[in-house]
Amino acid sequence: MNQPRTRNTMAAAQSCFQRPGRAIRLIPWGASCALVMLGCTTLLGVDGEYRDQNPDAGLDASSGGGAGAGGASQGGQGGSAQGGAGQGGGAQGGAGQGGSAQGGAGQGGGAQGGAGQGGSGQAGCGGCSFPHASADCSGGQCTMGACDPGYADCDAQPSTGCEIDLTSDVMHCGKCTLACQSAPNTTSTCSSSTCSLACSNGWKDCNANLADGCEKSGASYKDVVLSDGPIGYWRLGETTGTTSADASGHGHDLTFHSGVNRGLSGALSCDADMAAGFVSTAKGWLEAAPATALEPASALSIELWFLQTGTLSANEKVIYYSYYNADPWGSWGFQRSGSTQNVFVFELNLGNKAKWLNSTSVLAKDTWYHVVLTYDGALMALYLNGALNASMAATGTIGYNHSAYGLAVGAWALPTSYFTGSVDELAIYDKALSATRVSAHYAAGKL
């Protein structure tokens, strides 16, 4: 080792070591020697001088303190770069004796990174967390602990935590991958970890089986009928009481007479309302007292659903208004033909003369038919199941004799000519419904 250099260097640094707690050590430095002094941190050349840049620091200095015994500057044997730590101190860089560097700690010292003897790492694991889960720290490693109640880690990715709310997620309802059932035109929901299924807005479950979806949308048949302003509307679904209510709101209730079968299956799809049934031998019927409000003179529509059963008999009256003891026999009605028993007839009194319009279709037994009969002052028309079936030119004023007989359902108003079958959703209008509206009514009643 070059002794003159050492002597010069030591002389230059003498002032640094006049303070308590300072030490000096020689270490190899290329072809010469270098000094490393605990507490003196700046080496100005091999023959330069050392300066104490932290004159108030003692042996416990840290983070930028002087090099410890056995420490070195850049590349020194066993020392540290960027200012090693003194005994018990810590700094960024490698560690001297008992010192610490970035990532390592000396005896009792702390630094950024792992812990040395008696030291600690980066705040333990306190900086880590997981969504909807606890965090566990072991050996300096942060791991995901238990999920919060009601949550689950369904994707097995700790980075996303416990990402699924099992109480409300329709794809993971109650447990991972347990998806709620779906069906056409329905909405699935998960509430309190239980699946439920309901028709989507505007749709109805017509067969009481949500598993196969909801089959019908749009306004109800009742709403469609009421939108066209009937002067009388009877749904005929009552199972108790003495009257069938006028759903139009005009107060023309029908009265039940004995022999009517109540609570029979109705004509409408997706509608729980029931129908009234008749057997000719039981002589059951309904009637409403005559009322001027039910006697339109210049235009008329009669709407109903009917089903014929049993033995077919001529001239059975499905509905009829008023009574004459001679031609024209009444004001208007719908009945079975007297000659062809499975053909039905629209009868209308115009100028005290009966006008007859026969259906062109043979109507089957045990089958519901939607029937609309219209008169607009120039034309009589008969619609079956939403489509025009027959029509004829006709003019005149509808005649009424204002007798004691009003509207009869299931018979003539005497009563006589009883009908065998069922009647549902009877409506009367003081105008002729258009073909478009007739079609809309039928569509509202069927799928």
C-alpha positions in Angstrom: 0.0 0.0 0.0 1.2 3.5 -0.8 2.0 4.9 2.7 2.5 8.5 1.7 -0.9 8.7 0.2 -2.3 7.2 3.4 -0.6 9.7 5.6 -1.6 12.7 3.4 -5.2 11.4 3.4 -5.3 10.8 7.0 -3.9 14.2 7.7 -6.6 15.8 5.5 -9.3 14.0 7.4 -8.0 14.6 10.9 -10.6 17.1 11.8 -13.4 14.7 11.0 -12.2 12.3 13.7 -11.9 14.8 16.5 -15.6 14.2 17.4 -16.7 11.5 19.7 -17.8 8.2 18.1 -15.8 8.6 14.9 -13.6 5.7 13.6 -11.3 5.2 10.7 -10.4 2.2 8.6 -8.1 1.5 5.7 -9.3 -0.6 2.8 -7.7 -1.4 -0.5 -8.5 1.1 -3.3 -6.9 0.0 -6.5 -3.2 0.5 -6.3 -3.5 2.6 -3.2 -5.6 2.7 0.0 -8.8 4.5 0.8 -10.2 5.6 4.0 -13.7 4.9 5.2 -14.7 6.7 8.2 -17.8 6.0 10.2 -19.6 9.3 10.3 -17.5 11.0 7.5 -19.4 10.5 4.3 -17.6 12.4 1.5 -14.3 11.3 0.0 -12.7 13.9 -2.1 -10.0 11.9 -4.0 -7.6 9.5 -2.6 -5.4 12.3 -1.2 -8.3 14.7 -0.7 -10.1 15.5 2.5 -13.1 14.0 4.2 -15.9 16.2 5.4 -18.5 15.4 8.0 -21.8 16.3 6.3 -23.8 15.5 9.3 -21.7 16.8 12.2 -24.5 16.3 14.7 -25.0 12.6 14.0 -23.5 9.9 16.2 -23.2 6.2 15.8 -27.0 5.8 15.5 -27.3 7.9 12.4 -29.5 6.5 9.6 -30.7 7.3 6.1 -27.8 9.1 4.6 -25.4 8.7 7.6 -21.7 7.8 7.3 -20.3 4.4 6.4 -20.0 1.9 9.2 -17.0 -0.1 10.2 -16.2 -2.4 7.3 -18.3 -0.2 5.0 -17.0 1.0 1.6 -17.9 3.4 -1.1 -18.8 2.1 -4.6 -17.7 -1.5 -5.1 -16.0 -1.7 -1.7 -15.6 -5.0 -0.1 -18.7 -5.7 2.0 -19.7 -2.1 2.0 -22.5 -0.1 0.5 -23.1 2.3 -2.3 -25.1 5.5 -1.9 -24.2 6.0 1.7 -24.3 2.8 3.7 -25.8 2.8 7.2 -24.1 3.1 10.4 -24.4 0.7 13.3 -28.1 0.5 14.0 -28.9 2.8 11.1 -30.5 2.3 7.7 -30.2 3.8 4.3 -30.8 3.1 0.7 -28.0 1.0 -0.7 -25.9 -1.9 0.4 -25.3 -2.5 4.1 -22.1 -2.1 6.1 -21.5 -3.8 9.3 -24.8 -3.8 11.1 -26.2 -1.4 8.5 -29.0 -1.7 6.0 -29.6 -1.1 2.3 -32.6 -0.8 0.1 -34.2 -4.2 0.6 -32.0 -5.3 3.5 -31.5 -4.1 7.1 -28.7 -4.2 9.5 -28.7 -5.0 13.1 -31.7 -3.3 14.5 -32.0 -1.1 11.4 -34.9 -0.7 9.1 -35.0 0.1 5.4 -37.4 -0.1 2.4 -37.8 -3.8 1.6 -37.2 -6.9 3.6 -36.2 -7.0 7.3 -32.9 -7.7 8.9 -32.3 -8.9 12.4 -34.9 -7.2 14.5 -36.1 -5.1 11.5 -39.3 -4.9 9.4 -40.3 -4.8 5.7 -42.6 -2.3 4.0 -45.2 -1.8 6.7 -45.6 -5.5 6.9 -48.5 -6.3 4.5 -50.7 -3.4 5.6 -50.9 -1.9 2.1 -52.7 -4.8 0.4 -56.5 -5.4 0.2 -59.0 -7.4 -1.8 -62.6 -6.5 -2.8 -65.2 -8.0 -0.5 -62.6 -10.2 1.3 -60.1 -10.0 4.1 -56.3 -9.9 3.6 -53.8 -12.2 5.4 -50.1 -11.5 5.8 -47.6 -14.3 6.4 -43.8 -14.2 5.8 -44.1 -10.8 4.2 -46.6 -12.1 1.6 -50.1 -10.8 1.3 -52.8 -13.4 0.5 -56.6 -13.2 0.2 -58.5 -14.5 3.2 -62.2 -15.3 3.7 -64.9 -13.7 1.5 -67.4 -11.3 3.1 -70.7 -12.9 3.9 -72.8 -13.3 0.7 -69.8 -12.9 -1.6 -67.8 -15.5 -3.5 -64.6 -15.7 -5.6 -66.3 -17.3 -8.7 -63.5 -16.6 -11.2 -60.7 -17.9 -8.9 -58.7 -14.7 -9.5 -57.4 -13.1 -6.3 -56.9 -9.8 -8.0 -60.6 -9.4 -8.4 -61.3 -10.5 -4.8 -64.7 -12.0 -4.0 -66.4 -10.4 -7.0 -69.8 -12.0 -7.0 -72.8 -11.1 -4.8 -74.5 -14.4 -4.4 -77.6 -12.8 -3.0 -78.5 -10.9 -6.2 -76.5 -12.2 -9.2 -78.7 -14.2 -11.6 -75.8 -16.1 -13.0 -74.5 -17.1 -9.5 -77.6 -17.2 -7.3 -76.8 -18.8 -3.9 -73.5 -20.3 -5.2 -71.1 -19.9 -8.1 -72.4 -21.0 -11.5 -75.9 -21.6 -10.3 -77.8 -19.5 -12.9 -81.4 -18.6 -12.6 -83.8 -20.1 -15.2 -84.7 -18.1 -18.2 -87.7 -18.4 -20.6 -89.1 -16.5 -23.5 -90.5 -13.0 -22.6 -89.7 -13.4 -18.9 -87.3 -11.6 -16.5 -85.2 -13.6 -14.1 -84.2 -12.1 -10.7 -82.1 -13.3 -7.8 -83.1 -12.0 -4.4 -81.7 -13.2 -1.1 -80.0 -16.0 -3.0 -83.3 -17.3 -4.4 -84.3 -17.2 -8.1 -87.6 -16.1 -9.3 -89.2 -15.7 -12.8 -91.8 -13.3 -13.9 -93.4 -12.2 -17.2 -91.6 -9.2 -18.8 -93.5 -6.0 -18.9 -96.6 -6.2 -21.1 -96.5 -10.0 -21.4 -98.9 -12.6 -19.9 -98.5 -16.3 -18.9 -101.5 -17.8 -20.5 -101.0 -21.4 -19.5 -99.9 -20.8 -15.9 -96.5 -22.3 -16.6 -93.7 -19.7 -16.4 -91.1 -22.4 -17.3 -92.2 -22.2 -21.0 -92.3 -18.4 -21.0 -95.0 -15.8 -21.3 -97.1 -16.2 -24.5 -99.1 -13.1 -25.0 -98.5 -9.3 -25.0 -100.6 -6.2 -25.5 -103.8 -4.9 -23.9 -106.4 -7.2 -22.4 -109.5 -8.1 -24.3 -111.6 -6.1 -21.8 -109.5 -3.0 -22.3 -109.8 -3.3 -26.1 -113.5 -3.6 -25.9 -113.9 -0.7 -23.5 -111.7 1.5 -25.8 -114.4 1.4 -28.4 -117.1 2.7 -26.1 -119.8 0.0 -25.8 -123.2 1.0 -24.5 -123.4 -2.3 -22.7 -120.8 -4.9 -21.9 -121.3 -8.1 -19.9 -118.5 -10.5 -19.2 -120.8 -13.2 -17.8 -118.2 -14.6 -15.4 -120.1 -14.2 -12.2 -120.3 -17.4 -10.1 -122.6 -16.0 -7.3 -125.3 -13.4 -7.0 -128.3 -12.7 -9.1 -126.9 -10.3 -11.7 -124.2 -10.0 -14.3 -122.6 -6.6 -14.1 -122.5 -4.2 -17.0 -118.8 -3.6 -17.3 -119.4 -0.6 -19.6 -120.4 1.4 -16.5 -123.8 2.3 -17.9 -125.7 0.2 -15.3 -127.6 -2.2 -17.6 -127.0 -5.3 -15.5 -128.4 -8.6 -16.6 -130.5 -10.8 -14.2 -129.8 -14.5 -13.9 -132.8 -16.8 -14.1 -132.6 -20.4 -12.8 -131.1 -23.0 -15.1 -127.9 -21.0 -16.1 -124.6 -22.9 -15.5 -122.1 -20.5 -14.0 -118.4 -20.5 -13.8 -117.7 -22.4 -17.0 -114.4 -22.1 -18.9 -114.4 -18.8 -20.8 -113.6 -18.1 -24.4 -110.6 -15.9 -23.9 -107.0 -16.9 -23.8 -104.9 -15.6 -21.0 -108.0 -14.4 -19.1 -109.4 -16.1 -16.1 -112.9 -14.7 -16.6 -115.5 -17.3 -17.0 -118.6 -17.9 -19.1 -122.3 -18.6 -18.7 -123.7 -22.0 -19.9 -127.1 -22.9 -21.1 -129.0 -26.2 -21.7 -132.3 -25.8 -23.5 -134.1 -28.3 -21.3 -133.0 -26.5 -18.2 -134.6 -23.2 -19.6 -131.9 -21.0 -18.1 -131.5 -17.4 -19.4 -130.5 -13.8 -18.5 -132.3 -10.6 -19.2 -132.0 -6.9 -19.0 -135.0 -4.6 -18.9 -135.7 -2.6 -22.1 -133.8 0.8 -22.1 -133.6 3.5 -24.7 -129.9 3.6 -24.2 -129.7 0.0 -25.6 -131.8 0.8 -28.7 -129.6 2.5 -31.3 -131.6 3.4 -34.4 -129.1 4.2 -37.2 -126.1 2.0 -36.5 -125.4 -1.0 -34.4 -122.7 -3.6 -33.5 -123.3 -6.8 -31.5 -120.3 -8.7 -30.3 -120.0 -12.0 -28.4 -118.1 -15.3 -28.1 -120.3 -18.4 -28.2 -119.9 -22.2 -28.2 -122.7 -24.6 -29.2 -123.0 -28.0 -27.5 -125.5 -30.9 -27.3 -128.2 -31.6 -29.8 -128.6 -28.9 -32.4 -132.1 -27.5 -32.6 -133.6 -25.0 -35.1 -134.2 -21.4 -34.1 -132.3 -21.5 -30.9 -131.7 -17.9 -29.8 -128.2 -17.0 -28.6 -129.2 -13.3 -27.9 -132.3 -11.3 -28.8 -133.7 -7.9 -28.2 -137.4 -7.1 -27.8 -140.3 -9.2 -29.0 -142.9 -9.1 -31.7 -145.7 -11.7 -32.1 -145.4 -11.4 -35.9 -142.8 -10.4 -38.5 -140.3 -8.8 -37.8 -140.5 -10.8 -34.4 -138.0 -8.6 -32.6 -135.5 -5.7 -33.1 -132.3 -7.6 -33.6 -130.7 -10.9 -32.6 -128.4 -13.9 -33.4 -129.8 -17.4 -33.6 -129.4 -20.8 -35.2 -131.1 -21.1 -38.6 -134.5 -22.8 -38.8 -133.6 -24.8 -41.9 -129.8 -25.4 -41.6 -129.1 -26.0 -38.0 -125.3 -25.4 -38.0 -125.7 -22.1 -39.8 -126.3 -19.0 -37.7 -128.3 -15.9 -38.7 -128.0 -12.1 -38.0 -131.6 -10.8 -37.8 -132.4 -7.1 -38.0 -135.7 -5.2 -38.0 -135.4 -2.4 -40.6 -138.6 -0.4 -41.2 -140.6 -3.1 -39.4 -139.4 -5.7 -41.8 -137.0 -8.5 -40.8 -133.7 -8.7 -42.7 -131.8 -12.0 -42.4 -128.0 -12.5 -43.0 -126.8 -16.1 -42.8 -123.3 -17.2 -42.1 -121.5 -18.7 -45.0 -119.6 -21.1 -42.8 -120.8 -24.2 -41.1 -120.1 -23.7 -37.4 -118.8 -26.8 -35.5 -119.9 -27.9 -32.0 -117.7 -27.5 -29.0 -115.7 -24.7 -30.6 -115.6 -21.1 -29.5 -116.4 -18.5 -32.2 -115.9 -14.7 -32.0 -118.9 -13.1 -33.7 -119.5 -9.4 -34.6 -122.7 -8.3 -36.3 -122.7 -4.7 -37.7 -125.1 -2.3 -39.4 -124.0 1.1 -40.6 -127.2 2.3 -42.3 -126.3 0.8 -45.7 -124.8 -2.6 -45.0 -125.3 -5.6 -42.7 -122.1 -7.6 -42.0 -121.3 -10.8 -40.1 -117.7 -11.4 -38.9 -116.4 -14.7 -37.7 -113.1 -14.9 -35.8 -112.0 -11.4 -36.9 -112.8 -11.8 -40.6 -115.8 -10.8 -42.7 -117.9 -13.9 -43.3 -121.0 -12.5 -45.0 -122.6 -9.1 -45.8 -125.6 -7.6 -47.6 -126.9 -4.2 -48.6 -129.6 -3.0 -46.3 -131.1 0.4 -45.4 -133.6 1.8 -42.9 -134.1 2.6 -39.3 -133.9 -0.1 -36.7 -137.4 -0.7 -35.2 -138.3 -1.1 -31.6 -141.7 -1.7 -30.2 -140.8 -0.6 -26.7 -142.6 -3.5 -25.1 -141.9 -5.0 -21.8 -139.2 -7.2 -23.3 -135.6 -6.1 -23.4 -132.4 -8.0 -23.9 -132.4 -11.8 -23.5 -129.3 -14.0 -23.5 -129.7 -17.8 -24.1 -133.3 -17.5 -25.1 -136.0 -15.4 -26.7 -137.5 -12.8 -24.4 -140.8 -14.6 -23.8 -138.8 -16.7 -22.8 -138.7 -19.5 -25.4 -136.3 -21.0 -28.0 -133.6 -21.7 -25.4 -130.0 -22.1 -26.5 -127.7 -25.0 -25.6 -124.1 -23.9 -25.3 -122.0 -21.1 -23.7 -121.9 -17.4 -24.1 -119.1 -15.0 -23.1 -118.1 -11.3 -23.4 -121.3 -9.9 -24.8 -121.1 -6.2 -25.9 -123.5 -3.8 -27.7 -122.4 -0.6 -29.5 -124.3 2.3 -31.0 -122.0 2.3 -34.1 -120.7 -0.1 -36.7 -117.3 -1.4 -35.7 -114.8 -1.2 -38.6 -113.2 -4.4 -40.0 -109.9 -3.2 -38.5 -111.4 -2.9 -35.0 -113.2 -6.3 -35.3 -109.9 -7.9 -36.2 -108.2 -6.1 -33.2 -110.8 -7.4 -30.8 -110.4 -11.0 -32.0 -106.6 -10.8 -31.8 -106.9 -9.5 -28.2 -109.0 -12.5 -27.2 -106.8 -15.1 -28.8 -103.1 -15.8 -29.1 
